[in-house]
Amino acid sequence: MLELIGSLVSTLLKLKELSVQVYFTVLLFLFSFLPSNTSADSSETYFSVNPVQIENTLISSLPTNAKWSFSALSLGSGSQTINAGNAKALPLVPGSLMKLFIVAAVLDMDSKEKIQMNTIVACDGLIFEGKLRGSLYLKGSGNAFLSERDMESAAEEIFSRGIKEITGNIIADDSLFDIKGWNSYYQGPAYVSPGSLGLDLHTINVFGRPPNIKVEPPNDDVKVSFVPDRKPGIRQIDDLTYEIRGEISESGIFKKRFALQDPATYAALTFKTLLREKGINLKGTVRRGETPPHATEIFRIKAKDLREIIKDTNNNSLNVVAENLLLLIGAKRFGSPGTVQKGIKAVYEFISEIDLLPSEVSLADGSGLSPDNRITSEQLVIFLKKVSETRWFNAFWESLPRVGIDGTLKKAGYVNEHIRAKSGQLNGVYCLAGYIEREDKSLIAFSYMVNVPGADLFAKDTIGFLLATLAGKGS
């Protein structure tokens, strides 16, 4: 049977007029006749398909200048079942797959000492006759999910203490992190700078119909101007200044999100606005600074559970959250302030602890946006195997999107709730790695990496074929 199918595959490869989709459909039909009880150590592999056939399929679908590799590992036997590609030994750019290393290191650290991302509201003066005779401090711990509602809770607490006036200032304290050395490789609200204090993933949402324009989170200091004689649109001049251009129809409502350059100061200004809405007057100003040791905690804004944060990070590939997590573990392991260098060092320590060679991983940031990140597919599946042996593996597993169902993989073009994976996409990069749970509950770790201009267009055509083949019949 194998010889017959091999001959048919060779014939298919010569039929250039066949579309990629038709080609894969025929291949899947042919592979369904292969025996499903081959052992993990046989030449026909645990996946009931010859790796040469998989490699031929990928070669036929990718341009000749593509650097690519595909690895898969049976976690039950630990045997390398597939290791294919023209870049098997060449570390490739993985994109957001590097987030897997960050969240794994965070989960490991949390299993030893709980990681808290709470925001502290403190004061350095006395409360007397309705006045806080001193300043308020907002001290961040890296919770990029901090929300307007969270800040309202803090404002309500201050109001409940009978405070009507603050004689000092509101101080934005983001000193836990030092982001020197962090580079922005892309522009836009998905690529904001990290920081220990900031609201709504360090972004602002401007929406409405002129002249009724609103911003979220709210901020009295935001100014919006109107220029009717230009092409319709909106642009950000700075964090607090926006310009709406052109005529907007009576029924036209627009909404646009922007990145904040100074999320800590914006958060403090939002707090000032919410206090004003409660009737609390600030005599001083909003500025940046550090919370003094003698300051008294008034309120603690609790972050959501760390496992929820990690799930959101992987499901939606949240760059700023991943960067904050990297900085946070750097601060916890090597002392404040957390830096990119300290965070990377903490991740390398974790990699060593699970018996991987740090020299096999080139880590440059937390999000995977840097082109200096590098790893091979083979090392990635070995990492996934090591993670599957940890006591916190269930949290890691649950954080990964289900293919065709969740987050960034919702539109993968192939649906299987038993496959959890993380994608990585940049200009010229398409990668996918994760786990496949087969019908017998055994797991396969896999990694597929392609580096070539237009990688996402070429590689996506093969994802359904690869995953369906690895999952086996009936998966």
URHU-V321031 format. One record per backbone hydrogen bond with DSSP energy under -1.0 kcal/mol. CO is the residue of the C=O (numbers start at 1). NH is the residue of the N-H. Records with the same first field share a line. If there is no record, write none. Layout:
CO->NH  NH
//
This chain:
1->5
2->6
3->7
4->8
5->9
6->10
7->11
8->12
9->13
12->15
14->16
15->18
19->23
20->24
21->25
22->26
23->27
24->28
25->29
26->30
27->31
28->32
30->33
31->34
39->42
42->45
45->48
50->54
51->55
52->56
53->57
54->58
55->59
56->60
58->62
63->66
67->451
68->87
69->449
70->84
71->447
72->81  82
73->445
74->78
79->74
82->72
84->70
92->375
94->97
95->98
96->99
97->100
98->102
99->103
100->104
101->105
102->106
103->107
104->108
105->109
106->110
107->111
109->112  113
119->301
120->139
121->298  299
122->137
123->296
126->133
128->131
130->164  165
131->128
132->134  167
134->168
135->124
136->171
137->122
138->173
139->120
142->144
143->146
144->201
146->200
147->151
148->152
149->153
150->154
151->155
152->156
153->157
154->158
155->159
156->160
158->163
159->162
164->281
165->132
166->283
168->284
169->136
170->287
171->138
172->289
173->140
174->177
176->338
179->182
188->191
196->142
199->202  203
202->260
204->258
205->216
206->256
207->214
208->254
209->212
211->213
212->209
214->207
216->205
219->222
223->242
225->244
227->246
233->245
235->243
238->241
240->223
241->237  238
242->225
243->235
244->227
245->233
249->252
254->208
256->206
258->204
262->266
263->267
264->268
265->269
266->270
267->271
268->272
269->273
270->274
271->275
272->276
273->277
275->280
276->279
281->166
285->170
287->172
292->295
296->123
299->121
301->119
305->309
306->310
307->311
308->312
309->313
310->314
311->315
312->316
313->318
315->408
318->322
319->323
320->324
321->325
322->326
323->327
324->328
325->329
326->330
327->331
328->332
329->333
330->334
331->335
338->178
339->343
340->344
341->345
342->346
343->347
344->348
345->349
346->350
347->351
348->352
349->353
350->354
351->356
352->355
357->360
358->361
362->374
370->373
374->362
375->92
376->380
377->381
378->382
379->383
380->384
381->385
382->386
383->387
384->388
386->389
387->390
390->393
392->396
393->397
394->398
395->399
397->400
401->421
402->405  406
403->416
406->409
407->410
409->404  412
416->419
418->437
419->403
420->435
422->433
424->431
426->429
428->452
429->426
430->450
431->424
432->448
433->422
434->446
435->420
436->444
438->441
442->438
443->75
444->436
445->73
446->434
447->71
448->432
449->69
450->430
451->67
452->455
454->458
455->459
456->460
459->462
462->466
463->467
464->468
465->469
466->470
467->471
468->472
472->475
//
